[in-house]
């Protein structure tokens, strides 16, 4: 089966090149039959790559250690789900997955546009297949998932997957990230097709709106899951360290968020045509750049794949070439991208969205500079220097507060121009609530939490009130006019205007997530060495160390401590932090034990067992962490509501498709 997978990869590359040629010829000649050839090539390449994916899954499931990839990233002692997850645990497998997901999006785009956008589709197919061709070339010639191990070097067992990746969240986190990264290829390809054909109206972004939202949602879920994995596995008490590979996923998310807001201005006011094309090109370019960072070895990270300098140069050349093609086409079309409409007032929704975009770009600049600073400093001075979390927290944190203001202000201001009376009507109550919350935080804690936490709570109160006010007025209006019940009115709002009211839920999720992050101002940590039977304490918690036992033999060994947790005299839980050593990998790992409530987390790490029988524990008290996870879940619910198909729009879209097919 592995040989079939290898031949399928080679066939896929051949069909990919054929499809690119067919798409280019169809676009230049205007012959739709060649467009059909390019579309069929997309489907055939997807089928061939799916066979390769299945072959690698079967090799991992059956412990086929004759394949170098299986021998390097799997082992007999690993459970089946981790053996299958090893497909994206290494370089070759993850690149195969990247290409396969890109093709899955491409196949869906082709099937969804069989009767529309016919002038765009040859260029869309060519752009999608050009991206796929690079990943197929890598998996055929540079880093090969089906490469055989010489007979004399074959072993009865493999090296096993990196222990840090043997966690349930890591079965989903990389997949979600890749679904986000590859999903942006569809709007990128349609934008490129619009530039080549000169069809620069609203068709390209209206066609890909749902694709963009879906990719952005998947990327958001991936980032949230990555934070959860870091919190539960890395054992340092936090969930976001501004690691270069974490930032590699955050940068396209920032650019994509800016695009989602900016494109509304083009839809409503026919403005920012050039800027929206720049943003979608930048978003996909950063998806590719993030993939390059993870795999090139130019940044040091616990998440990164190690690889050769030649691989990094090849990948970087591809990123530059892809972006150069897009932006050359953009520059060529600049004369046709001028908008007749202008900004009429700074007190307007489009003005707030433009400022919103500036702030997003400023955050993106801060993150990019901080991520690449070690590379720049080494190139200039020969020494790698790192800008740590204080740099990111200071600059990105301040800009995030400005975004929080705009999150509350933007949706409430009218398009074109807002009157003073409407501003007063919209903002008096939310501003009063925001001020009251700010004063309440200062009254409770003084200024000890710091400006960021105080401002975050005040602005959070402001934004949540604006959202509640919008929902309240809309529901009251429907109850008054249509005599609907409150719940019926609310459900109808979500059904008929998912983008607006789903967007409000997304904003509420962001606010609650930021409030969870603000709890870090109250974090405490202790390092305690205690003997069995003794106590340690932090805040109003008491930890009674009972014993430490050996972990039963499996693919790792080590010790598990047992700690009775009390709040005052009330028993709460038995905590069991572990210190592991994975036998095959000879890699130690600390697995924390976490006691969670809506108010706080108690996070305990077993750092060492001493010869005298005592144990050393790192104890963290982390307030409001679960607010962050809850905010993330609310955020995702809002995204899914925004994505849910609108029945009337679906019927209208189907009707327009029938009209296009009729002679």
N, C-alpha and C positions, 0 to 999 in steps of 0.2 A: 504493500500500500504506500510505503514511503517513496518508492520509485514512481508510482503513479502521481503522487503529490509533486515530485520534482518535475516530471514531464508536463503536468498541468500548469506549473508556474512558467515554464518555457513557452508553452502554447499561449498562455495569457499575455506574455510580453509580445509575442508575434502579433496576436490579434489587436493588442493595444496600439502598436505602431500602425497597423492597417487601418484601425479606426481613426487615428489622428489624421492620416492621409485622406481618408474618405471625408472626414469633417471639414478639413481645409479646402478640399476640392468642391464640396457641396456649397460651402460658404462663398467661395470665389465665383462659382458658376451659377448659383441659384437653382441647382437641380435637386429637387426634393428626394428623388430616388437614391441619391448618394447620401443624403441626410439619413434616410432609413438604414443604409448600410452602416453608417457611423453609430446609430442608435443600437442596431443589432450587435455591433462589436462591443458596445458597453455591456449589454446583457450577457454576451458570450464570455467576455473577460471576467465578469462577476461570477458566472457559473464555473469557469476553470479555477478561479482563485478560491471559490468555496470548496472545491474538491481538495485543493492543497490544505486549506484550513482543517477539513475533516481528516485528512491523512495525518496531519501533525497531532491533532487531538487523539487519534487512535494510537499513534506511536507513544504518546505520553501515558495514555491509559493502560497500554499493554507492556510498559517498561521495555521498550525497544532501545536498549542501550548501544545498539550498533550505530545509532544516530548521535553525532556529537552533541547536538542541542539537547536531546533527552538526557544523555549522560551527564551533561554539565549542570542542568537545572532541575532534575528530578531524582527521586530515589524510591526504592521499594517500600521503605518504611513510612513514606508520606501518604496521608489519606488521599483518596481518589480526587476529591474536589481541589486539593492543592496541586496534585499532579496535573490536572487539566488547567488550573490557573497558571501553571508554569509557562503556558504558551505565551503569555504577555509578561513573564518574569525575566526574560532575557532579550537581548538586542534583536536577533533574527526573528523570533516569534512576534515580538511587539511591532516590528516593521511590517510583517505579514498581516497582522491584525489591522494596522493603520491603513494599509492599502485595501484590504477587504472591506473595511467600513466605508472608506471613500467610495468604493464601487457599489456598495449597498445603497448609499445616498444617490449615486449616479444612476443606478438602475431605476430607483423609485422616481427620480426626476424625469427620466426618459419616458417611463410608463405614464406619468401624470401629465405629460405634455405632448401626447401623441397627436392631438387634434388642435393644438394651439401653439403660439410662439414659434411658428415654423421657420421664420427667418432667423431667429436666434439660436435654434437648436443645433445646427451644425457647429457653430462656434462654442456653444456650451459643451457639446460632446468632445470637441477637440481639446478644450481647456481641462475638462475633467480627466480625460485619458492622458494628457500630458503630465498631470500630477501623478496619476497612477503609474505611468511608465517609469518614473524615477524610482518609486518604491519597488516595483517589480524588477527593475535592473539591480537594485541593491540586494534583493533576496535571491536573485539568480546568480550574481557574480561577486558581490562584496561580502555579505554576511548571510550565509546560506543555511536555512533551517533544516535541510535534508542532507547535509554533508555527512558522509559515512566516516566512522572511525576505523582506522587500519585494524585488521584482524589481530595482530600482535598486541595492540594497545587496548583492546576491549576488556571491560571489567564486568563482574557480575552485578554490580550496583553502581548507581550514579552519585554525583556530588551532593545532590539535594538543592532545594530552593533556598535562597537567602532567608534565614529565620525571621528577619524583620517583615518579610512578605507573607509569612504563614499566619495570616490573620483573616477572619471572615470579610472585613471591610475591603481588604486588598483584592478580593474576588470581584468587586464592583468598582472601586475607585479608579483604576486605570481605564476600565471600559468606558465609564462615564466621561472621563477626560477625553479619550479618543473620539467618542461620539460627538463631543463638543468641537474639538479641533477639526475633525473631518467634515462635520456638518456645515461649517462656514465655507467649504469649497463650493457649495451650490450657489449661494448668493454671489460669491466671488466670480464664478464662471458666468453667471447671467450678466453681472456687471461688465465683465470683459466682453461678452457677446454684444451688449448694448453699445459699448465703445467702438467696437469694430464695425458694426452695422450702421452706427449713427442714430439708432432708435433710442433716444435719450430721455424719453418721457417717463411715465410712472410705471410702465409695464414691468420692467425688470425687477423693481423692488416690491411691487404689489404681488407679483408671482412668487417671490421668494420670502415674503414676510413671515409666513408660518415656518418655513425652513429655518430662517434666522432665529426666531423665537425658540424653536425646538433645540437647535444647536446651543444657544445661549443657556437654556434651561439645563441641558445635560452637562455643560461645562460648569455651571453653578453647583449642581449636585456633586460633580466630581471634586470640586474644591472643598465643599463642606465635608464630604466623606474623607478627603485627605486630612482635614483638620481633626476629624474624629480618630482616624488611624494614628496620627501623631500623638494625640492625647493618651490613647490607650496602650501604645506600643513603645514609643521612644523613651518614656520614663523620665521626662524632665519637668513634668507638671504643667506643661502648656500645650497649645494646639497650633500656634502659628509663630514661626521663628524668622520669617523673612529670608528663608533659605532660597538660594538661586533657582532651584527647580520649582519650589512653591511659587516664586515670582513669575516663572516661565508660564505657569497656568493662569496667573492673575492678570498679566499684561494683556493678552487677547480678550479676557473678560472685560477689562476696563474699556478697551477700544470698542468692543461689541456693544457694551452698555451705552456708550456715547452715540453709536450709530443708531441704536433702537430709538433713542430720544430724538436725534437730529432728523431722522427720516420723516418724522411726523410733520416737521416744518415744510418739507418738500411736498408732502401729501396735501397739507391744508393750504399752503401759501405759495407753492411752486418756487421755493427759495432753497439755497444751499445745495444745488445740484452737484457742483464740483466737490464740495466738502463731503457729501454722502458717499461719493465714489472713492474719495481718498480714505474715508473711514473703513469702508468694507475691504478695500485693498490692504489697509494697515492691519485690520483685524485678522484676516487670513494670513497675511505675512507674519504676524506675531505668533500665530498658531504654528507655522513652519519654523519660525525662529526658536520658539519654545521647545519644539521637537529636536532641533539642532543642539540647543543648550544641553538637553538631557543626555544626548548621545555623543557629543563631540569630545567630552573630557576637558573642555576649557574652563568649566566651573567645578568646584569641589562641593559635593553634596551627598548626603546619605541616600538620596533618591536617584542619583545619576547612574547611567550605564557607562562603564569605562570602554574606551575604544581608541583606535590609532589616530595619529595626526592626519593621515591621508583621508580617513573616513570623514573627519571633521571638515577638511578642505572641500571634499566632494559635496557634502551636504550644504555647506555654506554657499558654494557656487550655485547650487540648485535654487536656494532661497533667493539669492541676488538675481539670478536669471528670471525667475518667475515674477518677482516684483518689478524688475526692469521692463519686462514685456507689458505688464499691466499699466505702469505709470507712463511709459512712452505712448501707449494708446490714449491715455487720459490727456496728456499734454497736446497730442494731435487734435483732440476733440474740444479743447478749451473754448474756441470761438463759439461753438454751438451750445455751450453749457451756461451761458450768461442768463441770468434771471431778470425779468422785467419788474418783478415786485421787489420792494425794498422794506427794510425795517421802519415802521411808522412811529414807534414809541418804545422807550426803554421799559415802560409799564405795560408790557404785553407778554403773552405766553411764549411767543417765539423768541423774545429777548431773554426770558428766563432760561429757555432751552439752550440758547446760544451760550449764555454764561455757564450753564451746566456743562456744556461740551468743553469750554475752556478749562474748567476745573478738572474734568476727567483727564484732559490732556496734560495738565500740570501734574496730577497724581501719576499718570503714566510715565512722565519724564522723571519724576522722583524715583519711581520703582526701577526704571531702566538704568538710570545712572548708578543707583545703589547696587543693582545686580551685577552690572558690568564693570564697576569700579576696580575690582581686583585685576581684571584683564587689562584695563586701560593703564592702571598704575604700574603693572609689570612691563607693559610695552614701552612706557615712557621712562620709568626709573629703574627697571629691573627687579623691583620688589613688589610682591602682592600685598596690597593693603585693603582691608575690609571695612566697609561702612556697616556697622552693626545695627541692631534693632533701635537704639536711640535715634539714629538718623531717620529711619523710616517712620518711627512713631511720632517724631516731632513734626516733620514736614507733611507726610501723608495724613497724619492725624488732624492737623489744623485744616487742611484742605477738605477732609471728610466732614468736618463741622460746617463748612460753607455749603457743601453738597446737601447736608441735612436741612439747612435753611431752605435751599432751592427745592428740595423734595416736598416741603410743605407749601411753598409759595407758588411754584410753577403751575400745578394743575388747577389752581383757583383763579388765576388771572385770565382775562378774556383774550382771544386772539385779536390782533391788530392794535387795539388800544383799550386800556382799562380806565374807567372814570374814578375819580376820588371817592364818590359815594359807594361804588361797588367794592373798592378796596377796603373801605371802612366796614361794610357789611360782611365781607368775607373774613377779615382778620382780627376784629376786635376780640372775639371770644377766644380763638386759639392763642393770640398774643397774651391775653390775661392768664390763661392756663399755663403757658410756658413760663411766664414771670413768677407765677405762684409756685410752680414746681421748683424753679431755681432757688427761690427764697426758702422753700421747705428743705431742700438738700443742704443749703448753707446753715439753716437753723439746726438741723440734726447733726451735721458733721463738721461745721465750720468750713474753712478753706483747705483742710487737710487732704481731701481727695485730689486736689489739683484742678486747674482750670478746665482741662479736657473733660473730666468726668462730670463736673458741675454743668458745663455747657451742654454736654451730651444729654443729660437728663432734662434740662430746661427745653432744649430744642426738640427732644423726643416727645415731651408733653405737647409742644406746639404742633408738631407734625401729626401725631395721633389724634389730636383734637380736630385738625383740618379734615382728616379722613373720616372721623366719626360724624362731623358736621355735614360733609358731602353725602354720606350714606343716609343720615337722618333726614336731610331736606328732600332727597330723592324719594325715600320711602314715604315720607309724609305727603308729598305731592301725589303719589300714586294712590295712597289711601283716601286722600281728599277727592281726587278726580274720578277714580275708578272703583272706590269702595272696596279695595282689596285688603286682606289681612296683612299684618306686618311681615309675616314670613313669606306670604305669597308675593308681596311687593318686592321683598329682598331677592327672592329667587328669580323673579322676572328681570330685575335689574342685571343680575349676573348672566342671565340667558341672552338678553338683548344687547348688552354692551359689555361683553367680556373684556375687551381691551382696556376700557376705562376703569371699570370696577375691579377687574382682576388686577390691574396695575396698582390700584390703591392697596390691595392686599399685599402685593409685592413690596410696596413702600412700607407698610406696617411691619412686615417681616424684617426688612432692613433695619428699621428703628429698634425693634426688640433685640435683634442680633447685636447692634451697637451697644444697647444697654447691657447686654450680657458681657460684652468686651469691657465695658466701663467698670465691671466688678473687679477687674485686675488691680484697680487702685487700692483695694482692700486686701490683696493677697498677703498671706503670711507663710513662712516656711521655717522648718527646724530640722536639725540633724541630731538625732538622739541615739545613744548607745545604752541599751537596757538589758537586764538579765531576765530569764523566765520568772514570772511572778511579779515583776516590777511594773510601774506605770510611767507613761509619758503623757504630756498634755499640750494642747494648743487650743486657744480660745476656750470655749466651754466644753470641749471634747476631752475625754480621758481614754487612753489606749492602754489596755492591760495585755502585756506580752505573755502568751500562754506557753507556746513551744514552737519548735521547728522540726519538720519531718522531711525525710527523703521523698522525692517525687518518684512514683512507681516507674519502672523501666519502660521506656518507649524510644522514640527517635531523639529524645533529649533527656537529660537528667538534671539533678540539682536539688534545691530545697524549697519547701513551702512553709512560711511562717504562719502562725495562727494568732490573731490579735482580737480580743474582745473590745468592742467599741461602746463607749458610754457617753451620753450627754448628761453631765452631772452624775446622778446615781442611776439614771434610767438606761437599761441596756438597749442598744440599737442594732448591732450586727456583729457577725464574725468576719473579719477581714483576713484575706489570705494572699499577701504579696509573694511573688516567686522570684527566685534567682535560678536561671536555667543555663545549661551548657548543651548546645546542639552537637551531637557526637560527630557526625560526618563533616560538618562545616567547621568544627572546633571554634564556635563563636558563642560568647556569652550573651545573655539577654536578661534584662530586668523587667518583669511583668508587674505593673502596679495593681494594687487593689483600690477600688474607688467606691466610696459611699456617697450616693448622690441624693439630693433633695432639690426642690425648686429654689431654695434659698442659697445653697452652697454645696460644694463638693469637699470631701476629705479624701486626700490622695496620698497613698502610702507606698513607698518603694523600699524593698529589702536590698540594701546596698552591700552588706557583708555579714557573714557569720564568723564570729571571732573564736579563737582556740579556747577561750575560757568559758564558752557556752553563751556568751552574750551575743546580741544582734544589733547591728547599726541600721537605723531606719531614717529615710528622708521623708518628712511629713509636710504636706502642703495643705493649706486651707484656702480654697478658691471659691469666693462668693460669685453667685449669679452665672456660673458656667452653663447651666441648663437653660437659661434664658437665651443664650447664644444658639444652642441646638434647636430650641423651640422657634426662635426667629428664623432659622434656616428652613425648618419644616413649613412655617407659614409662608415664607418666600416661595418655596416650591409649589405649594397649593395655589398661590396667586398666579404663578407661571402656567400651571396646568389649566386653570380657569381661562386665562387669556388665550391658551392654545385650543380650547375646546371648539369644535366646529360649530359655526352659527348656522342653524337650519335654513334660514332665508337666504343667507349668502351662498350656502352650498348649492341650493336650488338655482340661484341666479347664475352661479359659475357654470353649472351643468347646462343651463339654458344657453349661455353665451357659447359654450363648446358646441352645442347642436347647431347654433346659427353659423358658426365658422365652417361646420361640415357641410351645411346645405349649399347647393349650387347657386 
